[in-house]
């Protein structure tokens, strides 16, 4: 067990020694970054945020303009690693679908939910009719995936992390160079964590990795066409419409994953509104009640900005 733990810890240390590389298929657009920075300034988001015992944090924002022949990347602190809250459930879903694609099991493989994974005592989305998972419930992988992404169910996420295994999720992320975005934790108290993970660092990601993940889905290159389309289907059924969705026109389709916890409020996804197409990954180190009004204005302004760039 000590050898296994040492390997796990070493892999995370190596991950953080890697510098972030911007993929060559993006055109880094300094003008886009400047315009996004001006929006962040208007919203008073260009500052250090006090996140309690976790210290000082900054916003992490990336936008990929998909309206031209080459995707154009801009943002503010998009290489800043930050706590993603439930956004990192999308990484778990990708590896589950990868394993299904490889034939390791099917979407309809039965699974029995067990303690301590069953943690939710209330629904993230109140009007969702599906009941909370209970100890001993038999469901299938597909049901867990849908719960985890559309309702952001923590119990479902814990079960799926066990099925996928964290080392496999991280291996998939490393395939695309997303070092530092490893899935380290389940959604439960540390005292219930698996051996080797009780004292591990918290999960982090950055806007660049999250946006690039969405670009892989958009271009059907996340693992393969089937995995990408399955991810898009799940993300398109997102039930949380309280963040970036509030600033989008009713005509826009938004494939996304949200997350919030304590001082962090996040939303990451693909916007498709005909000619207006872009990806946005926004991680704001601010409590949800304070962040939501800013998300609305940010979303409105980014949409208008991308629309104005269409030739």
C-alpha positions in Angstrom: 0.0 0.0 0.0 2.9 2.4 0.8 4.4 1.8 -2.7 1.0 2.5 -4.3 0.5 5.7 -2.3 4.1 6.8 -3.2 3.4 6.3 -6.9 0.1 8.3 -6.6 1.7 11.2 -4.8 4.7 11.2 -7.2 2.4 11.3 -10.2 0.6 14.4 -8.8 4.0 16.1 -8.1 5.1 15.4 -11.6 1.9 16.8 -12.9 2.4 20.2 -11.3 6.0 20.3 -12.6 4.5 20.5 -16.1 4.1 23.9 -17.7 0.8 24.5 -19.4 1.1 24.2 -23.2 -1.4 25.9 -25.5 -2.3 23.5 -28.3 -1.1 24.5 -31.7 -4.6 24.3 -33.3 -5.6 27.5 -31.4 -4.8 31.0 -32.6 -4.0 32.9 -29.5 -6.0 36.1 -29.9 -4.6 39.0 -27.8 -7.4 41.3 -29.0 -10.0 38.9 -27.7 -8.2 38.6 -24.4 -8.0 42.4 -24.0 -11.8 42.7 -24.7 -12.5 39.9 -22.2 -10.3 41.6 -19.7 -12.3 44.8 -20.1 -15.5 42.9 -19.3 -13.8 41.4 -16.2 -12.8 44.9 -15.1 -16.4 46.2 -15.5 -17.6 43.4 -13.3 -15.0 44.0 -10.7 -13.7 40.4 -11.1 -10.0 41.4 -11.7 -8.8 41.1 -8.2 -7.7 38.7 -5.5 -10.5 36.9 -3.8 -10.4 35.7 -0.2 -11.5 32.1 -0.1 -11.2 31.4 3.6 -8.7 28.8 4.7 -7.7 28.2 1.1 -6.2 31.7 0.9 -6.3 34.0 -2.1 -7.6 33.1 -5.5 -8.2 34.6 -8.9 -10.8 34.2 -11.7 -9.9 31.7 -14.4 -11.6 32.5 -17.8 -11.1 31.1 -21.3 -13.1 31.7 -24.4 -12.7 29.9 -27.8 -14.2 31.8 -30.7 -15.4 29.1 -33.2 -16.8 31.4 -35.8 -13.8 31.3 -38.2 -11.7 28.7 -39.9 -9.4 28.4 -36.9 -10.5 28.4 -33.3 -9.3 31.6 -31.6 -8.3 31.5 -27.9 -8.6 34.3 -25.4 -9.1 34.8 -21.7 -8.1 36.0 -18.3 -5.8 33.9 -16.1 -6.8 30.8 -18.1 -3.8 29.0 -16.9 -4.7 29.5 -13.2 -5.6 26.3 -11.4 -8.7 26.6 -9.3 -11.2 24.4 -7.5 -13.7 23.3 -10.2 -16.4 22.0 -7.8 -18.8 19.8 -9.7 -17.4 20.8 -13.1 -14.9 18.0 -12.8 -17.7 15.5 -13.0 -17.4 15.9 -16.8 -13.9 14.4 -16.6 -15.3 11.4 -14.8 -18.1 11.0 -17.4 -15.5 11.0 -20.2 -13.5 8.1 -18.8 -16.7 6.1 -18.0 -17.8 6.5 -21.7 -14.2 5.7 -22.8 -14.4 2.4 -20.9 -17.9 1.7 -22.3 -16.5 2.4 -25.8 -13.8 -0.1 -25.2 -16.4 -2.8 -24.3 -15.4 -3.1 -20.6 -19.1 -2.9 -19.7 -22.3 -1.5 -21.2 -24.2 1.7 -20.4 -26.9 -0.6 -18.9 -24.5 -2.5 -16.6 -26.3 -2.8 -13.2 -24.6 -1.2 -10.2 -25.5 -1.3 -6.6 -25.0 2.0 -4.8 -23.4 1.7 -1.3 -22.3 3.7 1.6 -20.2 5.8 2.0 -20.7 6.9 -1.6 -24.4 7.8 -1.0 -24.0 11.3 0.4 -26.7 13.5 -1.0 -29.4 14.5 1.5 -31.1 17.0 -0.9 -31.3 17.4 -4.6 -29.2 20.0 -6.5 -32.2 20.7 -8.7 -35.4 20.8 -6.6 -37.9 20.1 -9.4 -36.1 17.0 -10.7 -38.5 14.1 -10.0 -35.8 11.5 -9.7 -35.4 10.3 -6.1 -32.1 10.5 -4.2 -29.9 7.4 -4.4 -30.1 5.3 -1.3 -27.8 2.6 0.1 -28.6 -0.7 -1.8 -30.3 0.9 -4.8 -29.7 -1.0 -8.0 -29.3 1.3 -11.0 -27.3 1.2 -14.3 -24.3 3.1 -15.5 -26.3 5.2 -17.9 -28.7 6.4 -15.1 -25.7 7.3 -12.9 -24.1 9.3 -15.8 -27.3 11.3 -16.4 -27.8 12.0 -12.6 -24.2 13.1 -12.3 -24.2 15.5 -15.2 -27.7 16.8 -15.5 -28.5 17.1 -11.8 -24.9 17.2 -10.6 -25.6 14.3 -8.2 -22.7 13.7 -5.8 -23.7 10.2 -4.9 -23.8 9.2 -8.5 -20.4 10.9 -9.0 -18.9 8.9 -6.2 -20.2 5.6 -7.6 -18.9 6.5 -11.1 -15.4 7.4 -9.7 -15.3 4.0 -8.2 -16.3 2.3 -11.5 -13.9 4.4 -13.6 -11.0 4.5 -11.0 -9.1 7.7 -10.6 -5.9 6.5 -12.1 -7.8 5.8 -15.3 -9.5 9.2 -15.4 -6.1 10.8 -14.9 -4.5 8.7 -17.6 -7.2 9.9 -20.1 -6.6 13.6 -19.0 -2.9 13.2 -19.4 -3.4 11.8 -23.0 -4.4 15.4 -23.9 -1.8 17.1 -21.9 -4.1 18.3 -19.1 -1.6 17.8 -16.3 -2.6 19.4 -13.0 -6.3 18.6 -13.7 -6.2 15.2 -12.1 -9.3 13.9 -10.3 -8.0 13.5 -6.7 -11.2 13.4 -4.6 -14.6 12.0 -4.3 -17.5 14.1 -3.2 -17.4 13.0 0.5 -15.5 13.7 3.7 -11.9 12.7 3.8 -12.4 10.2 6.6 -14.4 8.1 4.1 -11.9 8.3 1.3 -10.2 5.2 -0.2 -6.7 4.3 1.1 -4.1 6.6 -0.4 -6.5 9.4 -1.0 -7.3 10.6 2.6 -4.7 13.4 2.6 -4.4 14.0 -1.2 -4.6 17.5 -2.5 -8.0 18.8 -3.6 -9.0 18.5 -7.2 -8.2 21.5 -9.4 -8.4 22.5 -13.0 -7.9 25.6 -15.1 -10.1 27.3 -17.7 -7.7 26.4 -20.5 -8.0 22.7 -19.8 -11.8 22.8 -19.3 -12.3 24.8 -22.5 -10.0 22.5 -24.5 -12.0 19.5 -23.1 -15.1 21.1 -24.5 -13.4 21.8 -27.8 -12.5 18.1 -28.1 -16.2 17.3 -27.6 -17.2 20.0 -30.1 -14.9 18.6 -32.8 -15.8 15.0 -32.0 -12.2 14.2 -30.9 -12.7 13.4 -27.2 -11.6 9.7 -27.4 -13.7 9.1 -30.5 -16.9 10.2 -32.2 -19.2 8.1 -30.1 -17.8 9.3 -26.7 -17.9 12.9 -27.9 -21.5 12.7 -29.0 -22.5 10.9 -25.8 -20.9 13.7 -23.8 -22.6 16.3 -25.9 -26.0 14.7 -25.3 -25.4 14.6 -21.6 -24.2 18.2 -21.4 -27.1 19.4 -23.5 -29.5 18.1 -20.9 -28.0 20.2 -18.1 -30.7 21.2 -15.6 -28.8 24.0 -13.8 -29.8 27.1 -15.8 -28.8 29.6 -13.1 -25.3 30.8 -14.3 -24.2 31.5 -17.8 -27.5 30.3 -19.2 -29.2 33.4 -17.8 -27.4 35.7 -20.2 -28.0 33.7 -23.4 -30.7 34.2 -26.0 -33.5 31.6 -26.0 -32.3 30.5 -29.4 -28.9 29.4 -28.1 -28.1 25.8 -27.3 -25.8 25.4 -24.4 -23.9 22.1 -23.7 -22.4 22.6 -20.3 -21.5 21.5 -16.8 -21.9 23.8 -13.8 -20.4 23.6 -10.3 -20.6 25.5 -7.0 -19.3 25.1 -3.5 -18.5 27.5 -0.7 -16.4 30.2 -2.4 -16.5 28.8 -5.9 -19.1 29.2 -8.7 -18.3 27.8 -12.1 -19.8 27.1 -15.6 -18.1 25.5 -18.6 -19.7 24.8 -22.0 -20.3 25.1 -25.7 -22.7 27.8 -27.0 -24.2 27.2 -30.5 -26.6 29.8 -31.8 -26.3 29.5 -35.5 -23.4 31.7 -36.7 -22.6 32.5 -33.1 -20.5 29.6 -31.8 -18.0 29.7 -28.9 -16.7 27.8 -25.9 -16.5 29.4 -22.5 -14.9 28.2 -19.3 -15.5 30.5 -16.3 -14.4 29.8 -12.7 -15.2 32.6 -10.3 -13.9 32.3 -6.7 -17.1 33.9 -5.3 -20.0 32.5 -3.3 -22.9 31.6 -5.6 -25.4 34.3 -4.4 -22.7 37.0 -5.2 -21.5 35.3 -8.4 -24.9 34.7 -10.2 -25.7 38.3 -11.1 -22.1 38.6 -12.5 -22.5 35.4 -14.5 -25.6 36.9 -16.2 -23.9 40.1 -17.3 -20.7 38.3 -18.2 -22.6 35.9 -20.4 -24.5 38.7 -22.1 -21.4 40.6 -22.8 -19.3 37.6 -24.1 -22.2 36.6 -26.4 -22.4 40.2 -27.8 -18.6 40.3 -28.2 -18.4 37.0 -30.2 -21.4 38.1 -32.3 -19.6 41.4 -33.1 -16.6 39.5 -34.4 -18.4 37.6 -37.1 -17.4 38.8 -40.5 
